[in-house]
Structures are given as C-alpha cells and as structure tokens.
Amino acid sequence: MIKGAYTRSKAIDMADDDGRVGLLFNYPPEIARNEAVAGFDIPNNFQIGGLYDLPFGRGKKYFQNGVAKYVLGGWEINGTFSAYSGLPFTVTASGASLNAPNNTQTADQVLSTVAVLGGIGAGQPYYDPDAYAPVTAVRFGTSGRNTLRAPRTFNANVSLFRTFPIKERIAVQFRAESDNVSNTPHFLAPSANVSSGNFLDITSANMDQRQFRLGLKLTF
C-alpha cells in the first residue's frame, strides 16, 4: 500500500507575530514593504508513505516451510519520504546609520540576480555574497523581507515490525525504527547579516541526525 500527496501553496503576511512589534519595517512610509511570503511559507511539499507485507512465511511466495518460515514470516516494513522547500529568510544589515528603534535594517541588493552557489560550510557561500552590500546612508536597504530561502529538505523514515501472537487476545509486537535513515543533513539558513565574516555561509544544521529505536508492545 502506497499513499502520497503533493501540496503547492503560498502564505503571505506582514508579520509572523501578531501586532506592530513583529513588523520588520515599523515606519509608516515603509509599512507596505512588510507584505511578503511568511516566515513559515513552504511552497512545495511532497510526502509519500507505504506499507509492505514481506513475501516470506506461511501462505506467502517464499520460505513457506521449515525454520525459515518461522524466522522470516510475518514481517512488515513501512516508511515515509518527505521533500519540501526551505523556509525564507531576510538579508539584514547594521542599522546604525538608520537609527530607527523597533525596525530591522535590510541590506542593499546590488545585483539584479542572486546566484545560488550551493556551498556548504565556512568560506563556501550558499548564495553569492557579492549580490549585497551594507547600508551607510540614513535609509532602509533595498532588499525586502524573506527574499531568500534555506536549502530544501529531504528525509526518509523506515520501520520494520512483526507481531507474535501468544494467545487469542494477547500478542507482542517487535518494532525496529529509524528516523532519517539515510543520515542526510538538513541545513539551516545561511548567516544573513551582510557585515558578518561568514555572510551567506551555511554553518549549522538541524539536530535530527539518524536515530534508531527498538521496542516491544504488548496488546491484550
């Protein structure tokens, strides 16, 4: 059995938090610039999952007799796979020249296109850092809110399980489960401050490395 779904969506807001305190541009002439994709916007989201009864043991295609029937029979495997867009983020700059409390300064975008370089790690920018520059005048930067995105995420979870009947209404289920079975790193957004020494470098990831669990469940 396999089930899957793909969602194409777009979330737009002016602030991810309620109230004026959450506005990036909290200055009346610039209020309209807050309208952009939300910080939780995920435009592409693909999910698929499946359950498979392994073809071993009594009544199955393989190993219908002998010791193998008891050792290999009755096992099931299931898994899920996810692929979805990274979350958006804002390229920021020092607000010293702006001197506007309760506002966030954005960097100037000096190139018409921000190239994706795809680097991971210090000194290997994910986006082209030359596309931005600090702001030294008394004004807001030209780049907007949530204009770039963190890398997309791919993840797979797998579990293997078998139920052992003991009596008519009593059974024990053994489960072996793995989250992020491929141990694929899920990177966070790059450093977003244009004045940072590692500007647009990705130096951190979610702490969701591969994990294994073994469990027993008694049902009665």
ChimeraX commands (.cxc) that place a marker at each C-alpha (Angstrom):
marker #1 position 0.00,0.00,0.00 radius 0.5
marker #1 position 1.36,3.39,-1.00 radius 0.5
marker #1 position -0.11,6.82,-0.34 radius 0.5
marker #1 position 1.30,10.19,-1.30 radius 0.5
marker #1 position 0.45,13.85,-1.56 radius 0.5
marker #1 position 1.91,16.99,-3.08 radius 0.5
marker #1 position 0.95,20.45,-1.88 radius 0.5
marker #1 position 1.68,23.66,-3.75 radius 0.5
marker #1 position 0.93,26.67,-1.57 radius 0.5
marker #1 position 1.86,30.23,-0.72 radius 0.5
marker #1 position 1.49,32.03,2.59 radius 0.5
marker #1 position 1.72,35.83,2.65 radius 0.5
marker #1 position 1.64,38.08,5.70 radius 0.5
marker #1 position 3.08,41.29,7.06 radius 0.5
marker #1 position 4.45,39.77,10.27 radius 0.5
marker #1 position 4.66,36.23,11.62 radius 0.5
marker #1 position 3.72,37.54,15.07 radius 0.5
marker #1 position 0.57,39.47,15.93 radius 0.5
marker #1 position 0.84,43.21,16.46 radius 0.5
marker #1 position 3.12,46.01,15.25 radius 0.5
marker #1 position 6.03,44.73,17.34 radius 0.5
marker #1 position 6.59,41.97,14.80 radius 0.5
marker #1 position 6.91,44.28,11.78 radius 0.5
marker #1 position 10.27,44.37,10.04 radius 0.5
marker #1 position 9.65,47.89,8.71 radius 0.5
marker #1 position 7.85,49.64,11.55 radius 0.5
marker #1 position 7.85,53.10,9.96 radius 0.5
marker #1 position 4.62,54.44,8.34 radius 0.5
marker #1 position 6.05,55.26,4.86 radius 0.5
marker #1 position 7.60,51.75,4.70 radius 0.5
marker #1 position 4.74,49.69,6.19 radius 0.5
marker #1 position 3.70,48.24,2.82 radius 0.5
marker #1 position 7.14,46.64,2.43 radius 0.5
marker #1 position 6.29,44.18,5.18 radius 0.5
marker #1 position 3.91,42.29,2.90 radius 0.5
marker #1 position 5.86,39.26,1.66 radius 0.5
marker #1 position 5.93,35.50,1.91 radius 0.5
marker #1 position 5.52,34.38,5.52 radius 0.5
marker #1 position 8.42,33.04,7.51 radius 0.5
marker #1 position 6.67,29.65,7.61 radius 0.5
marker #1 position 5.90,29.54,3.87 radius 0.5
marker #1 position 6.67,26.17,2.24 radius 0.5
marker #1 position 5.63,26.40,-1.43 radius 0.5
marker #1 position 6.44,22.79,-2.35 radius 0.5
marker #1 position 5.69,19.89,-0.04 radius 0.5
marker #1 position 5.83,16.26,-1.23 radius 0.5
marker #1 position 5.03,13.39,1.12 radius 0.5
marker #1 position 4.77,9.66,0.37 radius 0.5
marker #1 position 4.41,6.64,2.63 radius 0.5
marker #1 position 4.00,2.94,2.19 radius 0.5
marker #1 position 3.38,-0.33,3.99 radius 0.5
marker #1 position 4.61,-3.68,2.63 radius 0.5
marker #1 position 3.97,-7.17,3.92 radius 0.5
marker #1 position 7.19,-9.08,3.19 radius 0.5
marker #1 position 6.55,-12.18,1.00 radius 0.5
marker #1 position 8.00,-14.73,3.43 radius 0.5
marker #1 position 6.38,-17.46,5.52 radius 0.5
marker #1 position 3.16,-19.40,5.52 radius 0.5
marker #1 position 0.85,-18.53,2.63 radius 0.5
marker #1 position 3.46,-16.27,1.02 radius 0.5
marker #1 position 5.61,-16.69,-2.08 radius 0.5
marker #1 position 8.89,-17.57,-0.38 radius 0.5
marker #1 position 10.04,-19.68,2.59 radius 0.5
marker #1 position 6.70,-21.36,3.20 radius 0.5
marker #1 position 8.22,-24.29,5.10 radius 0.5
marker #1 position 10.92,-25.14,7.59 radius 0.5
marker #1 position 12.71,-22.95,10.08 radius 0.5
marker #1 position 12.81,-20.01,7.64 radius 0.5
marker #1 position 9.02,-19.88,7.72 radius 0.5
marker #1 position 9.09,-19.06,11.42 radius 0.5
marker #1 position 12.13,-16.78,11.33 radius 0.5
marker #1 position 11.28,-14.71,8.25 radius 0.5
marker #1 position 7.49,-14.94,8.15 radius 0.5
marker #1 position 5.14,-12.26,9.41 radius 0.5
marker #1 position 7.43,-9.25,8.98 radius 0.5
marker #1 position 6.16,-5.92,7.64 radius 0.5
marker #1 position 8.04,-2.82,6.60 radius 0.5
marker #1 position 6.79,0.73,6.28 radius 0.5
marker #1 position 8.37,4.04,5.52 radius 0.5
marker #1 position 7.82,7.68,4.70 radius 0.5
marker #1 position 9.70,10.05,2.42 radius 0.5
marker #1 position 9.47,13.84,2.53 radius 0.5
marker #1 position 10.79,16.55,0.24 radius 0.5
marker #1 position 9.91,20.18,0.83 radius 0.5
marker #1 position 11.14,23.73,0.26 radius 0.5
marker #1 position 13.34,25.57,2.73 radius 0.5
marker #1 position 12.00,28.40,4.86 radius 0.5
marker #1 position 12.51,32.00,3.72 radius 0.5
marker #1 position 14.82,34.46,5.48 radius 0.5
marker #1 position 15.75,38.14,5.29 radius 0.5
marker #1 position 19.19,39.52,4.45 radius 0.5
marker #1 position 19.95,42.05,7.18 radius 0.5
marker #1 position 22.46,44.85,7.73 radius 0.5
marker #1 position 23.63,47.13,10.51 radius 0.5
marker #1 position 21.00,49.71,11.44 radius 0.5
marker #1 position 23.47,52.16,12.98 radius 0.5
marker #1 position 23.07,54.77,10.25 radius 0.5
marker #1 position 19.30,54.31,10.21 radius 0.5
marker #1 position 18.92,54.84,13.98 radius 0.5
marker #1 position 15.29,53.67,13.98 radius 0.5
marker #1 position 14.38,51.60,17.08 radius 0.5
marker #1 position 11.91,48.74,16.59 radius 0.5
marker #1 position 12.93,48.40,12.95 radius 0.5
marker #1 position 15.18,45.91,11.18 radius 0.5
marker #1 position 17.61,47.15,8.57 radius 0.5
marker #1 position 17.93,45.13,5.35 radius 0.5
marker #1 position 20.94,45.05,3.06 radius 0.5
marker #1 position 21.18,46.71,-0.33 radius 0.5
marker #1 position 20.81,44.27,-3.21 radius 0.5
marker #1 position 23.37,45.48,-5.74 radius 0.5
marker #1 position 22.99,42.71,-8.35 radius 0.5
marker #1 position 19.74,42.09,-10.17 radius 0.5
marker #1 position 20.01,38.31,-9.66 radius 0.5
marker #1 position 21.24,36.49,-6.57 radius 0.5
marker #1 position 23.08,33.41,-7.81 radius 0.5
marker #1 position 22.77,30.12,-5.93 radius 0.5
marker #1 position 26.34,28.86,-5.44 radius 0.5
marker #1 position 25.32,25.86,-3.35 radius 0.5
marker #1 position 28.29,25.87,-0.99 radius 0.5
marker #1 position 28.07,24.27,2.46 radius 0.5
marker #1 position 30.44,25.26,5.25 radius 0.5
marker #1 position 32.55,28.24,6.27 radius 0.5
marker #1 position 34.06,30.08,3.32 radius 0.5
marker #1 position 31.69,28.36,0.87 radius 0.5
marker #1 position 28.66,30.63,0.48 radius 0.5
marker #1 position 25.34,29.14,-0.48 radius 0.5
marker #1 position 24.28,32.37,-2.23 radius 0.5
marker #1 position 26.51,34.91,-3.95 radius 0.5
marker #1 position 27.55,37.39,-1.21 radius 0.5
marker #1 position 28.58,39.96,-3.83 radius 0.5
marker #1 position 24.88,40.47,-4.60 radius 0.5
marker #1 position 24.51,42.52,-1.38 radius 0.5
marker #1 position 26.16,45.49,0.31 radius 0.5
marker #1 position 25.83,47.25,3.70 radius 0.5
marker #1 position 23.79,50.44,4.01 radius 0.5
marker #1 position 25.65,53.53,5.20 radius 0.5
marker #1 position 23.05,56.20,4.38 radius 0.5
marker #1 position 20.05,57.21,6.51 radius 0.5
marker #1 position 17.54,54.98,4.73 radius 0.5
marker #1 position 16.31,51.41,4.59 radius 0.5
marker #1 position 18.12,48.88,2.39 radius 0.5
marker #1 position 16.73,47.96,-1.00 radius 0.5
marker #1 position 16.29,44.24,-0.34 radius 0.5
marker #1 position 12.95,43.12,1.02 radius 0.5
marker #1 position 11.60,40.77,3.63 radius 0.5
marker #1 position 12.05,36.99,3.24 radius 0.5
marker #1 position 13.64,37.20,-0.21 radius 0.5
marker #1 position 15.92,34.14,0.09 radius 0.5
marker #1 position 15.36,30.57,1.26 radius 0.5
marker #1 position 17.23,27.94,3.22 radius 0.5
marker #1 position 18.06,24.71,1.33 radius 0.5
marker #1 position 15.24,22.27,0.68 radius 0.5
marker #1 position 14.89,19.21,2.89 radius 0.5
marker #1 position 14.83,15.52,2.02 radius 0.5
marker #1 position 14.05,12.96,4.71 radius 0.5
marker #1 position 13.23,9.23,4.91 radius 0.5
marker #1 position 11.98,7.20,7.91 radius 0.5
marker #1 position 11.75,3.39,7.93 radius 0.5
marker #1 position 10.40,0.81,10.36 radius 0.5
marker #1 position 10.39,-2.99,10.43 radius 0.5
marker #1 position 7.93,-4.81,12.69 radius 0.5
marker #1 position 6.36,-8.15,13.45 radius 0.5
marker #1 position 3.51,-9.25,15.69 radius 0.5
marker #1 position 3.90,-12.50,17.66 radius 0.5
marker #1 position 0.56,-13.96,18.83 radius 0.5
marker #1 position 0.70,-15.55,22.28 radius 0.5
marker #1 position -2.94,-16.34,22.95 radius 0.5
marker #1 position -6.20,-15.45,21.28 radius 0.5
marker #1 position -6.26,-11.92,22.67 radius 0.5
marker #1 position -2.62,-11.44,23.64 radius 0.5
marker #1 position 0.22,-10.55,21.29 radius 0.5
marker #1 position 3.65,-8.93,21.38 radius 0.5
marker #1 position 4.84,-6.63,18.62 radius 0.5
marker #1 position 8.53,-6.01,17.98 radius 0.5
marker #1 position 9.49,-2.79,16.17 radius 0.5
marker #1 position 12.80,-1.54,14.77 radius 0.5
marker #1 position 12.55,2.08,13.63 radius 0.5
marker #1 position 14.92,4.61,12.10 radius 0.5
marker #1 position 14.36,8.34,11.65 radius 0.5
marker #1 position 16.39,9.99,8.88 radius 0.5
marker #1 position 17.63,6.55,7.85 radius 0.5
marker #1 position 19.95,7.98,5.17 radius 0.5
marker #1 position 21.51,10.37,7.73 radius 0.5
marker #1 position 21.00,13.25,5.30 radius 0.5
marker #1 position 21.89,16.62,6.88 radius 0.5
marker #1 position 19.06,19.15,6.98 radius 0.5
marker #1 position 20.79,22.50,6.76 radius 0.5
marker #1 position 19.55,25.71,8.35 radius 0.5
marker #1 position 19.53,29.11,6.67 radius 0.5
marker #1 position 22.86,30.81,5.93 radius 0.5
marker #1 position 24.25,33.63,8.03 radius 0.5
marker #1 position 22.06,36.55,6.99 radius 0.5
marker #1 position 23.96,39.65,8.18 radius 0.5
marker #1 position 25.80,41.33,5.30 radius 0.5
marker #1 position 28.55,42.51,7.67 radius 0.5
marker #1 position 29.22,39.03,9.04 radius 0.5
marker #1 position 32.52,37.33,8.22 radius 0.5
marker #1 position 30.61,34.21,7.12 radius 0.5
marker #1 position 27.86,36.06,5.26 radius 0.5
marker #1 position 25.61,33.62,3.36 radius 0.5
marker #1 position 27.66,30.63,4.57 radius 0.5
marker #1 position 25.71,27.66,5.96 radius 0.5
marker #1 position 27.43,26.51,9.14 radius 0.5
marker #1 position 24.67,24.70,11.03 radius 0.5
marker #1 position 22.01,22.04,10.57 radius 0.5
marker #1 position 19.02,20.69,12.43 radius 0.5
marker #1 position 19.93,18.24,15.19 radius 0.5
marker #1 position 17.94,15.45,13.58 radius 0.5
marker #1 position 20.68,13.06,12.53 radius 0.5
marker #1 position 19.86,9.36,12.03 radius 0.5
marker #1 position 18.32,7.66,15.04 radius 0.5
marker #1 position 17.40,4.04,15.75 radius 0.5
marker #1 position 14.80,2.71,18.19 radius 0.5
marker #1 position 13.90,-0.81,19.24 radius 0.5
marker #1 position 10.65,-1.50,21.04 radius 0.5
marker #1 position 8.20,-4.12,22.28 radius 0.5
marker #1 position 4.47,-3.59,22.60 radius 0.5
marker #1 position 2.11,-5.93,24.43 radius 0.5
marker #1 position -1.51,-5.89,23.29 radius 0.5
marker #1 position -4.31,-7.65,25.15 radius 0.5
marker link #1:1,2 radius 0.2
marker link #1:2,3 radius 0.2
marker link #1:3,4 radius 0.2
marker link #1:4,5 radius 0.2
marker link #1:5,6 radius 0.2
marker link #1:6,7 radius 0.2
marker link #1:7,8 radius 0.2
marker link #1:8,9 radius 0.2
marker link #1:9,10 radius 0.2
marker link #1:10,11 radius 0.2
marker link #1:11,12 radius 0.2
marker link #1:12,13 radius 0.2
marker link #1:13,14 radius 0.2
marker link #1:14,15 radius 0.2
marker link #1:15,16 radius 0.2
marker link #1:16,17 radius 0.2
marker link #1:17,18 radius 0.2
marker link #1:18,19 radius 0.2
marker link #1:19,20 radius 0.2
marker link #1:20,21 radius 0.2
marker link #1:21,22 radius 0.2
marker link #1:22,23 radius 0.2
marker link #1:23,24 radius 0.2
marker link #1:24,25 radius 0.2
marker link #1:25,26 radius 0.2
marker link #1:26,27 radius 0.2
marker link #1:27,28 radius 0.2
marker link #1:28,29 radius 0.2
marker link #1:29,30 radius 0.2
marker link #1:30,31 radius 0.2
marker link #1:31,32 radius 0.2
marker link #1:32,33 radius 0.2
marker link #1:33,34 radius 0.2
marker link #1:34,35 radius 0.2
marker link #1:35,36 radius 0.2
marker link #1:36,37 radius 0.2
marker link #1:37,38 radius 0.2
marker link #1:38,39 radius 0.2
marker link #1:39,40 radius 0.2
marker link #1:40,41 radius 0.2
marker link #1:41,42 radius 0.2
marker link #1:42,43 radius 0.2
marker link #1:43,44 radius 0.2
marker link #1:44,45 radius 0.2
marker link #1:45,46 radius 0.2
marker link #1:46,47 radius 0.2
marker link #1:47,48 radius 0.2
marker link #1:48,49 radius 0.2
marker link #1:49,50 radius 0.2
marker link #1:50,51 radius 0.2
marker link #1:51,52 radius 0.2
marker link #1:52,53 radius 0.2
marker link #1:53,54 radius 0.2
marker link #1:54,55 radius 0.2
marker link #1:55,56 radius 0.2
marker link #1:56,57 radius 0.2
marker link #1:57,58 radius 0.2
marker link #1:58,59 radius 0.2
marker link #1:59,60 radius 0.2
marker link #1:60,61 radius 0.2
marker link #1:61,62 radius 0.2
marker link #1:62,63 radius 0.2
marker link #1:63,64 radius 0.2
marker link #1:64,65 radius 0.2
marker link #1:65,66 radius 0.2
marker link #1:66,67 radius 0.2
marker link #1:67,68 radius 0.2
marker link #1:68,69 radius 0.2
marker link #1:69,70 radius 0.2
marker link #1:70,71 radius 0.2
marker link #1:71,72 radius 0.2
marker link #1:72,73 radius 0.2
marker link #1:73,74 radius 0.2
marker link #1:74,75 radius 0.2
marker link #1:75,76 radius 0.2
marker link #1:76,77 radius 0.2
marker link #1:77,78 radius 0.2
marker link #1:78,79 radius 0.2
marker link #1:79,80 radius 0.2
marker link #1:80,81 radius 0.2
marker link #1:81,82 radius 0.2
marker link #1:82,83 radius 0.2
marker link #1:83,84 radius 0.2
marker link #1:84,85 radius 0.2
marker link #1:85,86 radius 0.2
marker link #1:86,87 radius 0.2
marker link #1:87,88 radius 0.2
marker link #1:88,89 radius 0.2
marker link #1:89,90 radius 0.2
marker link #1:90,91 radius 0.2
marker link #1:91,92 radius 0.2
marker link #1:92,93 radius 0.2
marker link #1:93,94 radius 0.2
marker link #1:94,95 radius 0.2
marker link #1:95,96 radius 0.2
marker link #1:96,97 radius 0.2
marker link #1:97,98 radius 0.2
marker link #1:98,99 radius 0.2
marker link #1:99,100 radius 0.2
marker link #1:100,101 radius 0.2
marker link #1:101,102 radius 0.2
marker link #1:102,103 radius 0.2
marker link #1:103,104 radius 0.2
marker link #1:104,105 radius 0.2
marker link #1:105,106 radius 0.2
marker link #1:106,107 radius 0.2
marker link #1:107,108 radius 0.2
marker link #1:108,109 radius 0.2
marker link #1:109,110 radius 0.2
marker link #1:110,111 radius 0.2
marker link #1:111,112 radius 0.2
marker link #1:112,113 radius 0.2
marker link #1:113,114 radius 0.2
marker link #1:114,115 radius 0.2
marker link #1:115,116 radius 0.2
marker link #1:116,117 radius 0.2
marker link #1:117,118 radius 0.2
marker link #1:118,119 radius 0.2
marker link #1:119,120 radius 0.2
marker link #1:120,121 radius 0.2
marker link #1:121,122 radius 0.2
marker link #1:122,123 radius 0.2
marker link #1:123,124 radius 0.2
marker link #1:124,125 radius 0.2
marker link #1:125,126 radius 0.2
marker link #1:126,127 radius 0.2
marker link #1:127,128 radius 0.2
marker link #1:128,129 radius 0.2
marker link #1:129,130 radius 0.2
marker link #1:130,131 radius 0.2
marker link #1:131,132 radius 0.2
marker link #1:132,133 radius 0.2
marker link #1:133,134 radius 0.2
marker link #1:134,135 radius 0.2
marker link #1:135,136 radius 0.2
marker link #1:136,137 radius 0.2
marker link #1:137,138 radius 0.2
marker link #1:138,139 radius 0.2
marker link #1:139,140 radius 0.2
marker link #1:140,141 radius 0.2
marker link #1:141,142 radius 0.2
marker link #1:142,143 radius 0.2
marker link #1:143,144 radius 0.2
marker link #1:144,145 radius 0.2
marker link #1:145,146 radius 0.2
marker link #1:146,147 radius 0.2
marker link #1:147,148 radius 0.2
marker link #1:148,149 radius 0.2
marker link #1:149,150 radius 0.2
marker link #1:150,151 radius 0.2
marker link #1:151,152 radius 0.2
marker link #1:152,153 radius 0.2
marker link #1:153,154 radius 0.2
marker link #1:154,155 radius 0.2
marker link #1:155,156 radius 0.2
marker link #1:156,157 radius 0.2
marker link #1:157,158 radius 0.2
marker link #1:158,159 radius 0.2
marker link #1:159,160 radius 0.2
marker link #1:160,161 radius 0.2
marker link #1:161,162 radius 0.2
marker link #1:162,163 radius 0.2
marker link #1:163,164 radius 0.2
marker link #1:164,165 radius 0.2
marker link #1:165,166 radius 0.2
marker link #1:166,167 radius 0.2
marker link #1:167,168 radius 0.2
marker link #1:168,169 radius 0.2
marker link #1:169,170 radius 0.2
marker link #1:170,171 radius 0.2
marker link #1:171,172 radius 0.2
marker link #1:172,173 radius 0.2
marker link #1:173,174 radius 0.2
marker link #1:174,175 radius 0.2
marker link #1:175,176 radius 0.2
marker link #1:176,177 radius 0.2
marker link #1:177,178 radius 0.2
marker link #1:178,179 radius 0.2
marker link #1:179,180 radius 0.2
marker link #1:180,181 radius 0.2
marker link #1:181,182 radius 0.2
marker link #1:182,183 radius 0.2
marker link #1:183,184 radius 0.2
marker link #1:184,185 radius 0.2
marker link #1:185,186 radius 0.2
marker link #1:186,187 radius 0.2
marker link #1:187,188 radius 0.2
marker link #1:188,189 radius 0.2
marker link #1:189,190 radius 0.2
marker link #1:190,191 radius 0.2
marker link #1:191,192 radius 0.2
marker link #1:192,193 radius 0.2
marker link #1:193,194 radius 0.2
marker link #1:194,195 radius 0.2
marker link #1:195,196 radius 0.2
marker link #1:196,197 radius 0.2
marker link #1:197,198 radius 0.2
marker link #1:198,199 radius 0.2
marker link #1:199,200 radius 0.2
marker link #1:200,201 radius 0.2
marker link #1:201,202 radius 0.2
marker link #1:202,203 radius 0.2
marker link #1:203,204 radius 0.2
marker link #1:204,205 radius 0.2
marker link #1:205,206 radius 0.2
marker link #1:206,207 radius 0.2
marker link #1:207,208 radius 0.2
marker link #1:208,209 radius 0.2
marker link #1:209,210 radius 0.2
marker link #1:210,211 radius 0.2
marker link #1:211,212 radius 0.2
marker link #1:212,213 radius 0.2
marker link #1:213,214 radius 0.2
marker link #1:214,215 radius 0.2
marker link #1:215,216 radius 0.2
marker link #1:216,217 radius 0.2
marker link #1:217,218 radius 0.2
marker link #1:218,219 radius 0.2
marker link #1:219,220 radius 0.2
view
